[in-house]
Amino acid sequence: MRELPEKPKEIRQISETVWEVPTSHKKGMLVPARIYATKKLLQDMDAGVFNQVTNVACLPGIQKYAYCMPDGHWGYGFPIGGVAAFDSETGVISPGGIGFDINCLVRDSKIMTEHGYKRSIQDFESDFIDVDNLNSNFILKTRNCIQSVLSFDMSQKLFSSKEIAFFMKKKHFGSIFQIQTRLGYTIQVTEDHPILTKKGMIKAENVRKGHEIAIHPFEGVNFEELKDGLLIKSETIFTKQEKDELKKRDLLYLKLNNPKIPIIAKLFGYLLGDGSIYLSGKKGFVCAYGSEEDLKEIQDDFKKLGFSAKIYSRKRNHKIPTKYGDIKFEADNFELHLPSNSLAKLYFALGYPQGTKTAVSYLIPNWILESPLWIKRLFLSGFFGAELSSPRTHTKTGFDCPTVSINKNTVLLDNVREFCIQIMNLLEEFGINTHKLLERKDYKNRFGPTHRVKLQISSEEKNLLKLWSKIGFSYNKKRETLSHIAIVYIKEKKLLTKIRKNTAIKVKEFRKKGLKVKEVKKLLESPFTNKRFIHRHYYENAGQRITLSFISFNDFVKNKLKEIKKYGTLFDQIESISKKTYDDYVYDFNIPKTHNFIANNIVVSNCGMRLVTTNLTFKDVQPKLRELVDTMFKTVPAGVGSRGFVDASKEQFKEIITDGSKWCVENGYGWQEDLERTEGYGKIDWADPEKVSQKALDRGIKQLGTLGSGNHYLEIQVARAENIFDQELAKKFGIHTPDQVVIMVHCGSRGFGHQIGTDYLRIFEPLMKKHGINIADRELACAPFQSKEGQDYYKAMACAANMAFANRQVILHRIREGFSKVFSTEAEKLDMHMVYDVAHNIAKLEEHDVDGQRKKLVVHRKGSTRAFPPNHPELADLYRETGQPVIIGGSMETGSYLLVGTQKAMDETFGSTAHGSGRTMSRTAAKRLVRGDKLQKDMEKRGIYVKAVSMPGLAEESGISYKNINDVIDAVAKAGISKPVVGLKPVGNVKG
Amino acid sequence: MEKYKFLEEVALADIAYEAYGKDLNELFENAALAIFELSANLDTVGTSQKIEFELENARVENLLYDFLSEILFLKDSKYMVFKKVKVSIKENKKLQLKAVLEGDTINAKKQQLENDIKAITMHMFELKKHKDGYKATVVVDI
């Protein structure tokens, strides 16, 4: 016998009806799981639910929480009663940092990586391995080593490194957009490539001149392969235990192309400035000093090396001796401590100085000097993060020379000079100029007199741009941000100077053409080229400098910091957009967490609920109940192999799955008003029949107008006076009289939707086979939402949803016909209005707030119902004021509920609530306990007339197989994710 | 040897079963018989119709998944319930399957119909070899 999953040990109670399983429960959980249930329902939930909802919490791109509704029970893949939403936006950062892509970039687009080197997107291909089963026009590859790129985290509003899960390229025929910004950043993208703007992601084809788009001004340096070669052998300085520690972390033997080298180099740089490594007795320590935020980044990097460090804060009285006397102050200090002999000795072996840095000599080790430029950059950015002065101006717009100051005991003056010259030489490799070293005597320390040596970098703006955009600062968020702002500032200045230069040339041209100074002024005067400017250039050969009216750097920083606080990034305006022809591959990555995925199979059939009113009361219906149910049983076929009465041709069937309920109403199967009473007007726009297999078409074509089997049913119900909880709303939904009779239908897209699910599951599975993301259940196979397969599935799934809407619409038509026949009255006169039709097995692209930000999400509701609040824009006018009707179906013995959507559902559960009562017993177990024919008789005695195709099938659906529906309703009402309006009791039922 | 067994404590809304076989042919046949039994009372199903089909796949698990899915497809597209099955699997680079199914056209008056199985799911789907033969675990969506 297989092992059954266990319930999680740790379940936290959030409120009376909300429970949370933390991410620590299972490896790979990206978000906690939240279960909406009363204590009793929670206790009764099978362990399978917890296992499944926590599996869903591991899916890439999941937002907020993986939810389980109170009717939750063990399904396949997702639990039934599951809600999950996945991010539909994401991206890698693009050349010069504009925008964010999903789909797609041209081949030489430069991608910024976590280690500050840029690399053409096409060059990444060799780091990824093939996934089979794809055509040559679309190639998907999965990683064979960890590759991280810089990515913007919309919820955190910051840039961070994210691992690439997939590499994609596809053949593109036709045109692409070239977008250029004012400051000169350009990007070439396909029309559907979203770009981050202040208003959120906008597709390239929809951005316009003047739109502000996100930029990341850091440019970095080009990638070069790391050389193979031994850096540290098993040196004798290590004890056996230390060697083992290092080997365990792949740090011995240390090779030059070890993937940890970039981090080692960056940390080396920082520690040389604001850190120390020492042996105290036999114990080794690595320490770093800085702000809490920056030390956390250092802590993370040590973790990547395999070492855990702790951060301590303490108040300290500082006394800094200077030439002018001691400076005293008190401050909160943060220190990072990492006790490790092996790591300390490893850094010594790599050339880190032992002992007080002012009193010992050291140089930049050869292995750094001989590394590729991007490793040198990491060393420098780490060192600058600790030691280089912040970007600042000494005049309104003129920058200071960035400076590194080092104190050293005077006896070692030559050593510090040599070290500085090494830095200057390195800077030269980046094209950055420096000034002559400055030296002066400084304070005395316990080793004797010291000298202060200053290394100054030229403040020429070109030079500063190179410094800040190629090297920048690491482990110093504040200076890093300032340097980005400074880059934009200098570029703005340059742009303005260019405008003024061009104006100056024009002034002279106009003069040559014979225009008078007055006329020229009229033509060329602007805020940045005033009358005086034009006058001077008309008469003199004046030079060019920035106008005094240009904003000061300090004010510019203030404005930009506000922008960064609000959006997390800097922006630049689009200057021009042009279309170019491009017949070549376009490229894309898929990045989990910030990227979006659609999980397959969660949504296969869009089964859903439809509720119809009549103006009949139970008294009217009771004498004719048997006749009514028998009529329904005949006209709405149910069970295995049942065929519907709509004899659609293949072409018509394609129209049906494209247009859903709309097709039905246009072809006489319904009333016009039915459409506005159906979720999404009964038609999903992005349906494409070409994405549906022949098999699915063959399976579905004759099934329109059939119920199916299992838990699908058609039920005649009564709204008893004591079960009307909200008179006013009930009236607005069409239930106005005690004992009024209504009809409820539960069914879906039948075999058609399931064939689509089966087809795509088999398409997705090979894509998952070797991928870097673990899915705990093969049923959770998924594809990147923006990949060809993901999009194909989304379009095919829409066909299944449309088929389900159409199916319920045709069934409604038959119900109206049946009632009209039995009561010899037209359906219109019986007021057979539909209350609502709502799907409860569907994935949809919707907008929701996540951590205060509006996001486009792919919301999956598997056995859960949409529950939108009043005034939601997606609701038809009819229900704008009331909120969306929600239909929750119970077992055939106990009854069902009509509820209404709430704002709380919107805020908490992506506008979702429960869909039914949820099983507690397996079908096999129910059949063993209950006999169908006996149940039928018992129910009849209780006033419920049931007609079923299959007696064992009936037994499987007995009330004891289900949770108490009242408990479920109680839980959703207490949690506030929907509000009960009317309870409905069954009197007649048709089952498959 | 037992042909198949329905599992009680697994997959509440759906039906889970294990099928057994001394070889792959028998395993596939028994897995199909479980589907037949779920669909109708087999005493009321005859063998008036015969359907043959072939499938191939490199992986035996996927072959079983496709085989069982094909039966559901035939049920809905040819309106049939089945009673008998014969499977022969050959290995020739890929696994090649030949199946012969016998059953009746669906007629609710003649047959006692039961579950209309919607799909074979990948949930817990498994095919294992052990010392006495093979075992498959299948969860079907009802």
Contacts between the chains, C-beta under 8 A, distances in Angstrom:
chain1	res1	chain2	res2	distance
A	2	B	10	7.6
A	2	B	124	7.7
A	2	B	137	7.2
A	4	B	9	6.6
A	4	B	10	7.7
A	46	B	12	6.6
A	48	B	10	7.7
A	48	B	11	7.5
A	48	B	12	7.6
A	73	B	12	4.9
A	73	B	13	6.4
A	74	B	10	7.7
A	74	B	11	5.8
A	74	B	12	5.0
A	74	B	13	7.4
A	75	B	11	7.4
A	75	B	12	8.0
A	75	B	13	5.9
A	75	B	14	7.2
A	75	B	123	7.7
A	76	B	11	6.5
A	76	B	14	6.2
A	76	B	121	4.1
A	76	B	122	7.5
A	76	B	123	3.1
A	76	B	124	7.7
A	76	B	139	5.5
A	76	B	141	6.7
A	77	B	121	7.2
A	77	B	122	7.5
A	77	B	123	5.8
A	80	B	13	5.6
A	601	B	121	7.5
A	601	B	122	7.3
A	604	B	118	8.0
A	604	B	119	6.8
A	605	B	118	6.9
A	639	B	108	6.6
A	639	B	113	5.0
A	639	B	116	6.1
A	640	B	39	5.6
A	640	B	40	6.7
A	640	B	75	7.0
A	640	B	81	6.6
A	640	B	106	6.3
A	640	B	113	4.2
A	640	B	114	7.0
A	640	B	115	7.2
A	640	B	116	4.4
A	641	B	75	6.4
A	641	B	76	7.2
A	641	B	79	4.8
A	641	B	80	7.3
A	641	B	81	6.8
A	641	B	106	3.2
A	641	B	108	8.0
A	641	B	113	7.0
A	641	B	116	7.6
A	642	B	108	7.8
A	642	B	116	7.8
A	643	B	79	7.1
A	695	B	73	5.6
A	695	B	77	7.6
A	698	B	73	7.3
A	698	B	76	7.8
A	698	B	77	4.2
A	699	B	72	8.0
A	699	B	73	5.8
A	699	B	76	4.2
A	699	B	77	5.3
A	700	B	76	7.8
A	702	B	76	8.0
A	702	B	79	7.9
A	703	B	76	6.9
A	708	B	116	5.6
A	708	B	118	7.4
A	709	B	114	7.9
A	709	B	115	5.8
A	709	B	116	3.8
A	709	B	142	7.1
A	710	B	13	7.9
A	710	B	115	6.7
A	710	B	116	6.8
A	710	B	118	7.3
A	710	B	142	4.1
A	711	B	13	7.2
A	711	B	142	7.8
A	750	B	76	7.7
A	750	B	118	7.5
A	751	B	72	6.9
A	751	B	73	7.9
A	751	B	75	7.9
A	751	B	76	4.0
A	751	B	118	6.4
A	754	B	72	7.6
A	754	B	118	4.3
A	754	B	119	3.9
A	754	B	141	6.7
A	755	B	72	8.0
A	755	B	73	6.6
A	755	B	76	8.0
A	755	B	119	7.8
A	757	B	119	5.9
A	758	B	69	5.1
A	758	B	119	5.5
A	758	B	120	6.9
A	761	B	122	5.8
A	762	B	62	7.3
A	762	B	65	7.4
A	762	B	66	7.4
A	765	B	62	7.8
A	765	B	122	7.4
A	777	B	122	7.5
A	777	B	123	5.9
A	777	B	124	7.7
A	778	B	122	3.9
A	778	B	123	7.3
A	778	B	125	6.1
A	779	B	121	5.5
A	779	B	122	4.2
A	779	B	123	4.0
A	779	B	125	7.8
A	781	B	122	6.7
A	919	B	12	4.1
A	919	B	13	5.3
A	920	B	12	7.1
A	921	B	12	6.7
A	922	B	7	7.6
A	922	B	8	5.2
A	922	B	9	6.5
A	922	B	10	6.9
A	922	B	11	6.7
A	922	B	12	5.1
A	922	B	15	7.6
A	922	B	16	7.7
A	923	B	12	7.7
A	923	B	13	7.8
A	923	B	14	7.6
A	923	B	15	5.3
A	923	B	142	6.6
A	924	B	6	4.4
A	924	B	7	6.9
A	924	B	8	4.8
A	924	B	15	6.4
A	924	B	16	8.0
A	925	B	8	4.5
A	925	B	9	7.7
A	928	B	8	7.6
A	949	B	108	6.5
A	949	B	113	5.7
A	950	B	112	7.3
A	950	B	113	5.7
A	950	B	114	4.4
A	950	B	115	7.1
A	951	B	112	7.9
A	952	B	114	5.3
A	952	B	115	7.8
A	953	B	114	5.6
A	953	B	115	6.0
A	956	B	115	7.9
A	956	B	142	7.8
A	992	B	116	6.0
